[in-house]
Amino acid sequence: MRHLMSPLDFTPQELDRLFDLANDIERNPAEYAHACEGKILATCFYEPSTRTRLSFESAMTRLGGSVIGFADAASSSASKGESVSDTIRIISCYADICAMRHPKEGAPMVAAEKSDIPVINAGDGGHQHPTQTLTDLLTIRSLKGRLENFTIGLCGDLKFGRTVHSLIKALVRYDNIRFIFISPEELRVPDYITEMLKEKGIAFEEVIRLENVMPNLDLLYMTRVQKERFFNEEDYVRLKDFYILNTDKMTLAKEDMLILHPLPRVNEISVEVDSDPRAVYFKQAKYGVYVRMALILTLLKTAERKDALC
């Protein structure tokens, strides 16, 4: 049984095939409209989500399948004390594949170890968010035409941002990627990330002012300061508006630079930037549906091959 816990669970070659499939789905949606007829996706979301949960549900519906599940822990048997292990055993009786979000790091992995169906990590605490990373990579490849030879700036909450951590780990497998980490001291990227980059000999720098590096960027990945990750309300209030990307700052950027954001947006990108053709975060959300459709198809086919051998 194959699961997706981390973007590194797929080799770069496997990701190329996955992205080729996603691009084909984008071009020819009617050909895939019945690909998952009779299949059921369970969305087990122990933590609030809009984009990720609805993106999974849209993906399965567009493939002709059905969706069951819950949108928060309070509406599940977790509120009665049921363990993740027991929940996934029950879900395995009802569905063919499961997407799970959980506030505790490693919870989807626990589920995968006990599951009889493929499990997709839809975000676990501040740890991983692999399908967002697949979305980011597909967006870059589709709009830039490559996944190598560029400078990417990651801006905002680099300490708690699971999307940032997953994306960095995925991009280090491609050639000639240079990272610029833009954050206040309190939200710098964790040491284990910078140590990994040093060990691999990958170029990076850490700066505070976004304006100083805007002209050097091929991609700018903005993130919000996440209130839910802070233990101290005062720290959140002090840092939440540290970066605001506006049209003045955009005048410093290259004409072909792309702005990505995993969303939701709060104040870190001014709405006036939305009309700039370099702002692709809403296109990014569309790519999220295509890549999740491709992922569901890929994991279900793997599961079907396993069943045929049993």
C-alpha positions in Angstrom: 0.0 0.0 0.0 1.5 3.4 -1.0 0.7 6.5 1.0 1.9 10.2 0.7 3.3 11.5 4.0 6.0 13.7 2.5 6.8 15.3 -0.9 10.0 13.2 -0.8 7.9 10.0 -1.0 8.0 10.4 -4.7 11.2 10.6 -6.7 11.8 13.5 -9.1 11.0 11.1 -12.0 7.8 10.0 -10.3 6.9 13.7 -9.7 7.4 14.4 -13.4 4.9 11.6 -14.3 2.5 12.9 -11.7 2.8 16.5 -13.1 2.4 15.3 -16.7 -0.8 13.6 -15.6 -2.0 16.7 -13.8 -1.3 18.8 -16.9 -3.2 16.3 -19.1 -6.2 16.5 -16.7 -6.1 20.3 -17.0 -6.1 20.1 -20.8 -8.6 17.2 -21.1 -10.9 17.2 -18.1 -13.7 15.3 -19.8 -11.5 12.3 -20.3 -11.2 11.9 -16.5 -14.7 12.7 -15.5 -15.6 9.0 -14.8 -12.1 7.8 -13.8 -13.1 7.2 -10.1 -16.7 6.1 -10.5 -17.6 3.9 -7.6 -14.6 5.1 -5.5 -14.9 7.0 -2.2 -12.6 9.5 -0.7 -12.7 10.1 3.1 -11.6 13.6 4.2 -10.7 13.3 7.9 -9.9 16.9 9.0 -9.1 17.3 12.7 -8.1 20.9 12.1 -10.0 23.7 10.2 -9.3 24.0 6.5 -11.0 25.6 3.5 -8.8 25.3 0.5 -7.2 21.9 1.2 -10.4 20.1 2.2 -12.5 21.6 -0.6 -9.7 21.0 -3.1 -9.6 17.3 -2.3 -13.4 17.1 -2.4 -13.5 19.0 -5.8 -10.7 16.7 -7.1 -12.6 13.5 -6.3 -16.0 14.8 -7.5 -14.4 15.9 -10.8 -13.1 12.3 -11.2 -16.6 11.0 -10.8 -16.1 9.6 -7.2 -17.8 10.3 -3.9 -16.7 12.0 -0.7 -17.4 11.3 3.0 -15.8 12.6 6.1 -15.7 15.3 8.8 -14.4 18.9 8.8 -13.3 19.2 12.4 -12.4 16.9 15.3 -15.5 18.0 17.3 -17.8 16.3 14.7 -15.9 13.0 14.8 -15.5 10.3 17.4 -12.2 11.9 18.4 -14.3 14.1 20.6 -15.2 10.8 22.5 -11.6 9.8 22.8 -11.2 7.5 19.8 -7.6 7.2 18.6 -6.4 8.0 15.1 -5.5 4.3 14.7 -9.0 3.1 15.4 -10.5 5.9 13.3 -8.5 4.9 10.2 -9.4 1.2 10.7 -13.1 2.1 10.6 -12.6 4.5 7.6 -10.8 1.7 5.7 -14.1 -0.2 5.9 -16.0 2.7 4.3 -13.7 4.4 1.8 -11.0 3.6 -0.8 -8.6 6.4 0.0 -8.2 9.0 2.8 -6.9 12.5 3.1 -6.1 13.4 6.7 -5.2 16.7 8.4 -4.2 16.7 12.0 -2.8 19.3 14.4 -0.3 16.7 15.8 2.8 16.0 13.9 3.1 12.4 12.7 -0.6 11.6 13.2 -1.2 10.8 9.4 1.8 8.5 9.6 0.3 6.6 12.5 -2.9 6.3 10.4 -1.0 5.0 7.4 0.7 2.3 9.5 -2.8 0.9 10.5 -4.7 1.6 7.2 -5.9 -0.8 4.6 -6.3 2.1 2.1 -3.9 4.8 0.8 -3.6 7.8 3.3 -2.6 11.3 2.1 -1.1 13.7 4.6 -3.2 16.9 4.2 -1.1 18.7 6.8 0.2 17.7 10.2 0.9 20.5 12.6 3.9 22.6 11.6 5.6 19.5 10.1 4.5 18.7 6.5 2.0 19.7 3.9 3.0 17.5 0.9 0.0 18.2 -1.4 0.6 21.9 -1.0 4.2 21.3 -2.1 3.0 19.3 -5.1 0.7 22.2 -5.9 3.6 24.6 -5.6 5.9 22.5 -7.8 3.2 22.0 -10.5 2.5 25.7 -10.5 6.2 26.6 -11.0 6.8 23.9 -13.6 3.6 24.8 -15.6 4.3 28.6 -15.5 8.1 28.7 -15.6 8.6 25.6 -17.7 11.2 24.2 -15.3 12.0 23.2 -11.8 15.7 24.1 -11.8 17.9 27.2 -12.3 16.1 29.9 -10.4 16.3 32.0 -7.2 13.3 31.8 -4.9 12.6 34.1 -2.0 10.5 32.7 0.9 9.0 35.5 2.9 7.1 35.7 6.2 6.7 32.9 8.8 9.5 30.6 8.0 9.6 29.1 11.5 6.2 27.6 11.8 5.3 27.5 8.1 4.9 23.8 7.1 4.4 24.7 3.5 7.8 26.5 3.5 9.6 23.5 5.1 8.1 21.0 2.7 8.8 23.2 -0.4 12.5 23.7 0.6 13.0 19.9 1.1 11.4 19.2 -2.3 13.4 21.9 -4.2 16.8 20.8 -3.0 16.5 17.8 -5.3 16.7 20.0 -8.3 19.7 21.7 -9.9 20.9 25.3 -9.3 18.2 26.4 -6.8 19.2 29.4 -4.7 17.2 30.3 -1.6 16.7 33.7 0.0 14.9 33.5 3.4 13.1 36.8 4.2 11.8 37.0 7.8 12.1 38.8 11.1 14.6 37.2 13.6 11.8 35.6 15.6 10.4 33.7 12.5 13.6 32.6 10.8 13.8 29.2 9.1 14.6 26.4 11.6 18.3 25.4 12.1 17.7 21.9 10.8 16.8 23.4 7.4 19.8 25.6 7.1 22.1 22.8 8.3 20.7 20.6 5.6 21.4 23.2 3.0 24.9 23.7 4.2 25.5 19.9 4.1 24.3 19.8 0.5 26.2 22.8 -0.6 23.1 24.7 -1.6 23.3 28.5 -1.7 21.1 30.5 0.6 21.0 33.8 2.5 18.9 35.2 5.3 17.7 38.8 5.2 15.1 40.9 6.9 14.2 43.5 4.3 12.2 42.3 1.3 12.9 45.4 -0.7 16.7 44.6 -0.7 16.3 41.3 -2.6 13.2 41.9 -4.8 15.3 42.5 -8.0 17.1 39.2 -7.6 14.1 36.9 -7.4 12.6 34.7 -10.0 9.9 33.5 -7.6 8.5 35.0 -4.4 6.7 32.7 -2.0 4.7 34.8 0.5 3.3 33.3 3.7 1.0 34.7 6.4 2.1 34.9 10.0 0.0 32.1 11.5 -1.9 33.2 14.6 -2.7 29.5 15.5 1.0 28.6 15.9 1.7 31.4 18.5 1.5 30.8 22.2 1.8 34.6 22.9 -0.9 36.9 21.5 1.5 39.9 21.9 4.1 38.3 19.7 1.6 37.6 17.0 0.2 41.2 17.0 3.7 42.6 16.8 4.7 40.4 13.8 1.6 39.9 11.8 2.0 42.9 9.6 5.8 42.8 9.4 5.7 42.3 5.6 3.1 43.7 3.2 3.7 43.3 -0.5 2.2 46.2 -2.4 2.5 47.8 -5.9 5.5 49.9 -4.8 7.5 46.9 -3.9 6.4 45.2 -7.2 8.1 47.9 -9.2 11.4 46.5 -7.9 10.7 43.0 -9.2 11.6 41.3 -12.5 9.0 41.4 -15.3 8.7 37.6 -15.2 8.9 37.1 -11.5 6.0 35.0 -10.1 4.3 35.5 -6.7 3.0 32.4 -5.0 1.1 32.0 -1.7 -0.4 28.9 -0.2 -3.3 31.0 1.1 -5.2 32.0 3.1 -4.0 35.6 2.8 -4.4 38.1 5.6 -2.6 41.4 5.1 0.8 40.2 3.7 -0.3 40.8 0.0 -2.2 44.0 -0.7 -5.3 43.4 -2.9 -4.0 45.9 -5.4 -1.3 43.3 -6.3 -4.0 40.8 -7.4 -4.3 42.5 -10.8 -0.6 42.2 -11.5 -0.1 39.3 -14.0 2.9 38.1 -11.9 0.5 37.3 -9.1 -0.4 33.6 -9.6 -1.7 32.5 -6.2 -5.3 32.1 -7.4 -4.0 30.0 -10.4 -2.0 28.1 -7.9 -5.3 27.1 -6.2 -6.5 25.7 -9.5 -3.4 23.7 -9.9 -4.0 22.3 -6.5 -7.1 20.5 -7.8 -5.4 19.1 -10.8 -2.4 17.7 -8.8 -4.8 16.2 -6.2 -6.8 14.5 -9.0 -3.5 13.1 -10.4 -2.4 12.0 -6.9 -5.8 10.2 -6.2 -5.6 8.4 -9.5 -2.0 7.4 -8.9 -2.5 6.0 -5.4 -5.7 4.2 -6.2 -4.1 2.5 -9.2 -1.2 1.4 -6.9 -3.8 0.0 -4.4 -5.6 -1.8 -7.1 -2.4 -3.5 -8.3 -1.7 -4.6 -4.7 -5.2 -6.0 -4.4 -4.9 -7.9 -7.7 -1.7 -9.7 -6.3 -3.4 -10.7 -3.0 
